[in-house]
């Protein structure tokens, strides 16, 4: 598990001209290849995804995030999840993890995806997604697992667009969307793989606030986090889990069965064929650039 983080001054690993995480860097940060972690002066942890080009979630990056979530929940008053990339929050799960996979790795991959979701969705401290850019598929599910979502708009996109890739989001990723925007809107969006602009997402309740730029997103995130942290932690968490516990327990108590269902679906010939076509299209697109 790659979580060997060394103390650094934040500006030393933020590319020149990249202000995506600089405003949160009020204390020395810790660095891994895919996640930066810093303690804000107001007492909450900021986890900053840092995997170019689009913060895809591979097994290794998910393992780092999983470990970082444990540390943040046990050592600070709150958690903010954001990105160093100026136009991307996260592009979602790494497709190569699911195409012609090694079976043991595929199972570990999905088990880790579940674990990251459970730790965010049931986190004992307040969580805010500071979405500084596009937030699709797995990026959207990370945000949905948080308690509050602030997104830069109006042009960036957010949504569970899995069907566009030939796969289906599991029930435990679908249900948080339903909780946010209602059954009918969720059903249509999930079947069509709809990507919403930040403005559209705000209008239907998929995000809580839309801001003009990353700097304003950081300011708004700090404001809401301070409000959350004023509430006694045990009361905040108990209230959250009274509303979330059913889904949390259904997944937590049936993780192996869910892995089995996922593997069975992913290995269907038609799914593998579609994933292969999608990866080939990405390669051709890259060659044309």
Protein Blocks (a to p, Z undefined) as FASTA:
>chain_A
ZZbdcdddfklmgcghiaklmmmmmbccdddfkbccdddfkopacddddbdfklpacfkl
mmmmmmmmmmmmmmccbdcdddfbfkbcbecjcfklmgopafklmmmmmmmmmmmmmmmm
mocbdcddddfbdcehjlmmmmmmpmbdcdddfkbccddfklmnopacdfklmmmmmmmn
ojklmmmmmmnopacdfklmmmnopambdcfblklmmmmmmmmmmmmmmpcfklmmmmmm
mmmmmmmmmmmmmmmmmmmmmmmmmmpmklmmmmmmmmmmmmmmmmmZZ
